[in-house]
Amino acid sequence: MENDRIQLTPPSIHELDAMYEVIDRNRQSLQRFLPWVTPSFAKQDLLNNTEQARQDYDQFSGEFWFNILAKSTGKYLGAIGFIIRDKNVPYFEIGYWLDPDCEGKGIISEAIALVESFAFETHGAKRVEIKMAATNRKSTAVAERCGYLFEARLMNARVLPSGVVDDTLLCQNEFITLFYACKNLLS
């Protein structure tokens, strides 16, 4: 999947070194909201996660991610996760992280649009949501810019990597859901 600026690629060991370099270089900022970015997170952990994510991608089950690459240079920028919540609905969740050096340029917003298309057009989604820590203001701002509306606040629903208990915000893009529902009715 791609647009003019970015390309999304499935989980792959080909991106392992570049992905690990971004994670390792930004470990302190990423671990604020990503519980898997621990001080002991090593390249072998990423390899294991990548192999599992690749299997989940191939079987369209569980959880996997797409690598976000700069289309013009192939530079690794971040990842956008895809969680299969219920194939019977179908219902999916997306999550994302980005190299802090690339923030504020609309990259995640573009990645979300590509993943929404994947969910609705390729897999017939009826629901796509984003969940985030209530204190994750950057993630909340991205979701809002992409048209996701606040649907629920789950009080004391997560523990941040720092050990602080936080609320979880649940957001859904009702416009995109209705757009694809109408598109399907007309086709």
ZIBELKA-V417743 format. One record per helix or strand. SS is the DSSP state (alpha for helix, beta for strand). FROM is the first residue (numbers start at 1). LEN is the number of residues. If there is no record, write none. Layout:
<<SS;FROM;LEN> <SS;FROM;LEN>>
This chain:
<<beta;2;1> <beta;6;5> <alpha;13;13> <alpha;27;4> <alpha;43;17> <beta;63;8> <beta;76;11> <beta;91;8> <alpha;100;3> <alpha;107;17> <beta;127;7> <alpha;137;9> <beta;149;11> <beta;165;8> <alpha;174;13>>
